Amino acid sequence: MKTILILMDSLNRHYLNCYGESWVQTPNLDRLAAKGVVFDRHYGGSLPCMPARRELMTGRLNFLESQWCPLQPFDEAYPEELRRQSGVYSHLITDHYHYFEANGWGYHTPFHTWEFLRGQEGDPWHPGVKEPEVPTFRGKSKRQDWVNRSRMNPERDEDYPTPQCFAQAVKFLERNHGEENWHLHLEVFDPHEPFMCPAKYRERYNDAWDDRFHFDWPAYAPVEPNEEDEEAIAHIRKGYAGTLTMADAWLGKLLDTMDELDLWRDTAVVLTTDHGHLLGEHGYWAKNYMFDYRELVHIPLIAYMPGAPMNGGRVNALTSTMDVMPTLLQLHGAKPSAHVHGRSLTHLFERDESHHDAVLYGYFGKDINLSDGRYTYCRKPLAGSLAYHHTATPSRSGGRAADYETSEVGRFLPQTKMPVYRVARPSHRHHNATDEHLLYDLVADPEQGSPIREEGLHRQYEGKLRELMERYQAPEWQYARVGLERD
């Protein structure tokens, strides 16, 4: 068996034609969806970027016990398990520079080999002592980003890191298509912000922005209520669409190569994302600080398995990010340990049947949420409550030295006997949160604007949340943090 995992950062489900009518041109994502299986009720778990990747690597929800952090020494990362159990060769191709930061390192080391394509966002790549030229801008800006931009031709696809990743993946397939028992982890940063692409992609969407100021990277803040915003929102959405269409075009080159090399007969492909990204919906830009709307957590999953009866169809079962890891293991004849929270999706390639009854998702120290596919329930932390970050690898960007000087060290985690630091962190609620816990009916209220206040239903979902927290081994302090009693 050969497997390919394609992870596209910040890939919005509602921008894809395979999930409904979309104005965005993604013919190659549509092509993969038509060939494989579209999962209609797939959810993120641990958010955002690095927590999601740790969950992909380990099959465990980690937001209940850790914040954004390096891969831990006790983590059972799937490339290592593939190598140990089944002798699978694994290779990583990525332009995701968070893997090489102090608080995100270690994720590339379980692979046999890896390639890092440079230049995304503020990647500390090209040196530049002289201050770069920076136009008048709105939103976010990083000095290093402007240095990197100064070294590229903005109208040449091949100067962008995501096309470079797909090009390297094509080379990997050309070199290794005749070999057996390998896994390719292909991870591209686009369509993550800043939303940059050659003009030919933006022009497909008739972007009428007049460049009164440079704007391709909205701040992580509410949309400002002024008369420019409707035009600015349209400009950003078209920039996102152009960036996605560029990535899709290069995905097409990968799919073409699979056609030419007849790889579909013995190669499974899984494509997903870490989370969504708000582009003015609900009055917000970006992610992290607001309520965890469905646009952020109800994410795409498209998968192809050679010879599967469900290829070309859709699956309505409830699935989650944590399920990807045990799926990859099973495809290669390996088995997840008892510490893995996820369940293999392979049975869903045979028939559409039940998988999870409900899923948990959220950010460390923030609200804890669940969805059963019909309702979402958000449980907020109590005012002044603490969350505890657990790590065996404290890092400079993971907190001040004083945080670790006052931390505890002990065997606090159920999946390992290794002592870890336990570091107190303040809890936080989403932006504009009240004391009310939030319950929404996604069928009657897909925009999640009218919370349900029926006490009996709240008690039912409070009980379901408690059940899921117990199932996924939430630390004892998490119950007190959100005002729940253990059964």
C-alpha positions in Angstrom: 0.0 0.0 0.0 1.0 3.6 -0.7 -0.6 6.5 1.0 -0.6 10.3 0.5 -1.9 12.7 3.1 -2.5 16.2 1.7 -3.0 18.9 4.3 -4.1 22.4 3.1 -4.0 25.0 5.8 -7.2 27.1 6.5 -9.2 25.4 3.7 -12.8 26.6 4.1 -15.4 23.9 3.5 -18.0 26.4 2.2 -15.6 27.6 -0.5 -15.6 24.2 -2.2 -18.0 23.1 -4.9 -18.1 19.5 -3.6 -19.8 20.9 -0.4 -22.3 23.0 -2.3 -22.5 25.6 -4.9 -19.4 27.8 -4.7 -18.2 30.7 -6.8 -14.6 29.6 -6.3 -12.9 27.7 -9.1 -11.4 24.5 -7.7 -11.7 22.0 -10.5 -9.0 19.7 -9.1 -10.4 19.5 -5.6 -13.7 18.7 -7.4 -11.9 16.1 -9.5 -10.5 14.4 -6.4 -13.9 14.6 -4.7 -15.6 12.9 -7.7 -13.1 10.1 -7.6 -13.0 9.5 -3.9 -15.3 9.8 -0.9 -16.6 13.2 0.4 -17.2 13.2 4.2 -20.1 15.5 5.0 -19.8 15.7 8.8 -16.1 16.0 9.5 -14.9 18.2 12.4 -11.7 19.6 13.7 -10.7 18.7 17.2 -7.7 20.5 18.8 -7.3 24.0 17.4 -5.6 25.9 15.8 -2.5 25.1 13.7 0.0 23.1 15.8 -2.5 21.5 18.1 -4.4 20.2 15.0 -1.1 18.8 13.6 -0.3 17.1 16.9 -3.7 15.5 16.8 -3.2 14.4 13.2 0.2 12.9 14.3 -1.0 11.1 17.4 -4.8 10.5 17.0 -5.3 12.1 20.4 -7.3 15.2 21.4 -4.7 17.4 23.0 -6.4 20.7 23.7 -7.8 19.3 26.9 -4.3 19.0 28.4 -1.8 21.1 26.4 -1.5 24.3 24.5 0.4 24.9 21.2 3.6 23.0 21.8 6.3 20.8 20.3 5.7 17.1 19.5 6.3 15.4 22.9 8.8 12.7 23.6 6.0 10.4 24.7 3.8 11.1 21.7 3.1 8.1 19.4 3.5 9.8 16.1 2.1 7.9 13.1 5.2 8.0 10.9 7.2 6.3 13.7 4.4 3.8 14.2 4.3 3.1 10.4 8.1 2.5 10.4 8.1 0.4 13.6 5.1 -1.8 12.9 5.1 -2.1 9.1 8.4 -0.9 7.8 6.8 2.0 5.9 9.1 4.7 4.4 7.7 8.2 5.1 8.5 11.5 3.6 7.4 15.1 4.5 7.1 18.0 2.0 6.0 21.2 3.6 6.2 25.0 3.5 4.7 25.3 7.0 7.4 27.2 8.9 5.8 26.7 12.3 7.4 23.3 12.3 10.8 25.0 12.7 9.9 27.4 15.5 10.8 27.0 19.1 7.3 26.1 20.1 6.5 23.9 17.2 9.6 21.8 16.6 9.9 18.0 16.4 7.0 17.3 14.0 9.3 16.7 11.0 11.7 14.3 12.9 9.5 11.2 12.8 9.7 11.0 9.0 12.6 9.3 7.3 13.2 12.3 5.2 11.8 15.8 4.8 11.8 18.9 2.6 11.1 22.4 3.8 10.1 25.0 1.1 10.8 28.5 2.4 9.1 31.9 2.4 5.5 31.7 3.8 4.2 34.4 6.0 7.0 35.7 8.2 9.4 32.7 7.7 12.8 33.9 8.8 14.4 33.1 5.5 16.1 35.9 3.5 18.4 38.1 5.6 17.8 41.9 5.3 19.5 44.4 7.5 18.2 47.3 5.5 14.5 48.2 6.2 12.3 46.8 3.5 10.0 49.0 1.5 6.5 48.6 3.0 3.4 50.2 1.4 0.6 51.8 3.3 -1.3 48.8 4.6 -4.3 47.7 6.6 -4.4 44.6 8.8 -1.3 42.6 9.8 2.2 43.0 8.6 5.6 41.4 9.4 8.9 42.9 8.6 10.3 39.6 7.5 7.4 39.0 5.2 8.3 42.1 3.2 11.9 41.0 3.0 10.8 37.7 1.6 8.4 39.3 -0.9 11.2 41.5 -2.2 13.1 38.4 -3.4 10.3 36.9 -5.4 8.5 37.6 -8.7 4.8 38.0 -7.6 3.6 37.0 -11.1 5.5 33.7 -11.3 3.7 30.7 -9.7 7.1 28.9 -9.2 8.2 31.6 -6.8 5.5 30.7 -4.3 6.2 28.0 -1.7 2.9 26.1 -2.2 3.4 25.5 -5.9 7.0 24.5 -5.0 5.6 21.9 -2.6 3.4 20.3 -5.2 6.2 20.3 -7.7 8.4 18.4 -5.2 5.6 16.0 -4.6 5.4 15.3 -8.3 9.1 14.5 -8.3 8.7 12.2 -5.3 6.0 10.3 -7.2 8.1 10.1 -10.4 11.0 8.7 -8.5 9.2 6.3 -6.2 6.0 5.2 -8.0 7.4 1.7 -8.7 8.3 1.1 -5.0 6.0 -0.3 -2.4 5.1 0.6 1.2 5.6 4.3 1.4 3.7 7.3 2.8 3.9 10.9 1.5 2.8 13.7 3.9 2.3 16.7 1.7 1.4 19.8 3.6 0.9 23.3 2.1 0.4 26.6 3.8 -2.0 28.0 1.3 -4.8 29.2 1.3 -3.6 30.5 4.7 -3.1 34.3 4.9 -1.5 36.5 3.7 -3.6 35.9 0.6 -0.9 36.2 -2.2 -1.0 34.9 -5.7 -0.3 36.1 -9.2 -2.8 38.5 -10.7 -4.0 36.0 -13.2 -5.8 34.1 -10.4 -7.3 37.2 -8.7 -8.5 38.5 -12.1 -10.7 35.4 -12.4 -12.8 36.9 -9.6 -13.0 40.5 -11.0 -11.4 42.0 -7.9 -12.1 45.7 -8.2 -9.9 46.8 -5.3 -8.3 50.2 -6.1 -5.2 49.8 -3.9 -6.0 52.8 -1.7 -4.0 50.7 0.8 -2.3 47.3 0.7 -4.6 44.7 2.2 -4.1 41.0 2.0 -3.7 40.0 5.6 -6.6 41.0 7.9 -6.0 41.5 11.6 -7.2 39.0 14.1 -10.0 41.3 15.2 -13.7 42.1 14.5 -14.4 43.7 11.1 -14.4 47.5 11.6 -17.8 49.0 11.2 -17.1 51.7 8.5 -18.3 52.2 5.0 -15.2 50.7 3.4 -15.7 47.3 4.9 -18.1 45.7 2.3 -15.6 46.4 -0.4 -12.7 45.4 1.8 -14.4 42.1 2.7 -15.1 41.4 -1.0 -11.4 42.1 -1.8 -10.2 39.7 0.9 -12.6 37.0 -0.1 -11.4 37.3 -3.7 -7.8 37.2 -2.6 -8.5 34.0 -0.6 -10.2 32.6 -3.7 -7.3 33.4 -5.9 -4.8 31.9 -3.5 -7.0 28.7 -3.3 -7.3 28.5 -7.0 -3.5 28.7 -7.4 -3.1 25.9 -4.9 -5.8 23.9 -6.7 -4.0 24.3 -10.1 -0.9 22.8 -8.7 -2.8 20.0 -7.0 -4.0 19.3 -10.5 -0.4 18.6 -11.5 -0.1 16.1 -8.7 -3.4 14.3 -9.8 -2.2 14.4 -13.4 1.0 12.6 -12.3 -1.1 10.0 -10.5 -3.0 9.4 -13.7 0.1 9.1 -15.8 1.8 6.7 -13.4 -1.3 4.6 -12.8 -1.0 5.3 -9.0 -4.7 5.2 -8.3 -4.7 1.3 -8.5 -2.6 1.0 -5.2 -2.4 4.5 -3.6 -4.8 5.9 -1.0 -5.2 9.7 -0.9 -6.5 11.7 2.1 -7.0 15.5 1.8 -8.1 17.7 4.7 -7.3 20.8 6.7 -6.6 21.9 10.2 -9.4 24.5 10.6 -11.4 27.1 8.7 -10.8 30.9 8.5 -13.4 33.6 8.8 -13.4 36.2 6.0 -15.9 38.6 7.4 -18.6 36.0 8.4 -20.3 36.9 11.7 -18.4 40.2 11.7 -15.0 38.6 12.3 -11.7 38.2 10.6 -9.5 35.1 11.1 -9.8 32.6 14.0 -8.9 31.8 17.6 -10.6 34.6 19.6 -14.3 34.4 18.6 -16.9 31.8 19.2 -16.0 28.6 17.4 -18.5 28.9 14.5 -19.2 26.0 12.2 -17.1 27.7 9.5 -14.0 27.2 11.7 -14.6 23.6 12.9 -16.8 21.9 10.2 -14.0 21.1 7.8 -13.5 19.3 4.6 -12.3 15.7 4.3 -12.0 14.0 0.9 -10.4 10.5 0.7 -9.8 7.9 -2.0 -9.1 4.2 -1.4 -8.3 1.9 -4.3 -11.3 -0.3 -5.1 -13.5 1.0 -2.4 -17.3 0.6 -2.9 -17.9 4.2 -1.6 -15.6 5.9 -4.1 -17.6 8.5 -5.9 -20.0 8.8 -3.1 -20.6 10.7 0.2 -20.4 9.6 3.8 -22.7 11.2 6.4 -21.1 9.6 9.5 -19.7 12.0 12.1 -15.8 12.0 11.9 -13.0 14.0 13.4 -9.3 15.0 12.9 -8.3 12.4 15.4 -9.5 9.7 13.1 -6.9 10.3 10.4 -4.0 8.8 12.3 -5.5 5.4 13.0 -6.8 5.3 9.4 -3.3 5.7 8.0 -2.0 3.0 10.3 -4.7 0.5 9.3 -4.2 1.2 5.6 -0.6 0.0 6.2 -1.5 -2.9 8.4 -0.4 -1.2 11.6 -2.5 -0.9 14.8 -3.0 2.1 17.1 -2.3 1.8 20.8 -5.0 2.1 23.5 -3.9 5.8 24.0 -5.3 6.8 20.6 -8.7 8.5 20.8 -9.5 8.4 17.1 -11.1 5.5 15.2 -10.1 4.3 11.7 -12.3 5.5 8.9 -11.6 2.4 6.7 -15.0 0.8 7.4 -16.7 3.9 5.9 -15.1 3.2 2.5 -17.2 0.1 2.5 -20.5 1.6 3.6 -21.9 4.7 5.2 -22.6 3.7 8.8 -22.3 5.1 12.3 -18.8 6.2 13.5 -18.9 8.8 16.4 -22.1 9.8 18.3 -20.6 13.2 19.0 -17.2 14.9 18.8 -15.3 17.4 21.0 -13.4 20.4 19.7 -11.8 23.6 21.0 -8.8 25.6 22.0 -6.6 25.0 25.1 -7.9 27.2 28.0 -11.0 28.4 26.1 -14.5 27.0 25.7 -15.1 23.3 25.4 -17.5 22.4 22.5 -19.2 19.4 21.2 -21.3 18.6 18.1 -23.4 15.6 17.3 -23.9 16.8 13.7 -27.3 18.4 14.5 -26.6 20.5 17.6 -23.5 22.3 18.9 -22.9 22.9 22.6 -20.4 25.4 24.0 -19.4 25.3 27.6 -17.5 28.3 28.8 -14.9 28.5 31.6 -15.8 30.0 34.9 -14.4 33.5 35.5 -11.0 33.4 37.1 -10.5 29.6 36.4 -7.1 28.2 35.5 -6.0 25.8 32.8 -2.9 23.7 33.1 -0.5 23.1 30.2 1.4 19.8 30.3 4.7 19.5 28.5 8.0 17.5 28.8 9.6 20.1 26.5 9.3 23.7 27.8 10.4 26.2 25.2 11.2 29.9 25.1 8.1 30.8 23.1 5.9 28.6 25.3 5.9 31.0 28.2 8.2 33.1 30.4 10.9 31.3 32.4 9.1 32.4 35.5 6.1 30.3 34.4 8.2 27.2 34.6 9.9 28.2 37.8 6.5 28.1 39.6 5.3 25.0 37.7 4.8 21.5 39.1 6.5 18.4 37.8 4.8 15.0 38.0 3.2 12.1 36.3 0.0 13.9 35.4 -0.9 12.4 32.0 -2.7 9.0 31.5 -0.9 8.1 28.3 2.6 8.2 29.8 4.6 7.6 32.9 7.0 10.3 31.9 7.1 13.3 34.4 5.9 16.5 32.7 5.7 20.1 33.7 2.3 21.4 34.7 2.1 25.1 34.1 -0.9 27.3 35.2 -2.5 29.4 32.5 -5.5 31.7 32.8 -8.7 30.5 31.1 -10.4 32.8 28.5 -13.8 32.9 26.9 -14.6 33.8 23.3 -15.0 37.4 22.3 -18.2 39.1 23.6 -19.1 36.0 25.6 -21.8 36.1 28.3 -22.2 33.7 31.2 -24.7 31.7 29.2 -23.6 28.3 27.8 -24.6 28.1 24.1 -26.6 25.4 22.4 -27.5 25.7 18.7 -29.5 23.7 16.2 -27.5 23.6 13.0 -30.5 22.6 10.9 -32.9 25.4 12.1 -30.1 27.9 12.7 -27.0 27.2 10.6 -25.6 30.7 11.2 -25.6 29.9 15.0 -27.3 33.2 15.8 -30.2 32.1 18.0 -29.2 30.1 21.0 -31.6 27.5 22.4 -32.6 28.1 26.1 -34.7 25.0 26.7 -33.4 23.6 30.1 -34.1 20.0 29.4 -32.0 20.1 26.2 -29.2 21.9 27.9 -29.1 19.2 30.6 -29.0 16.6 27.9 -26.0 18.2 26.2 -24.3 19.0 29.5 -24.4 15.2 30.2 -23.1 14.4 26.8 -20.2 16.8 27.3 -19.3 15.1 30.6 -19.5 11.7 28.9 -17.1 12.8 26.1 -14.7 14.4 28.5 -14.5 11.2 30.4 -14.1 9.2 27.2 -11.2 11.3 26.1 -9.5 11.4 29.5 -9.9 15.1 30.3 -7.9 16.1 33.4 -9.8 16.5 36.6 -9.3 20.2 36.7 -11.1 20.6 33.4 -14.5 19.7 34.9 -14.1 22.4 37.6 -12.9 24.9 35.1 -16.1 24.7 33.2 -18.4 24.2 36.2 -19.1 20.4 35.7 -19.3 17.8 38.4 -18.0 14.3 37.7 -20.5 11.5 37.7 
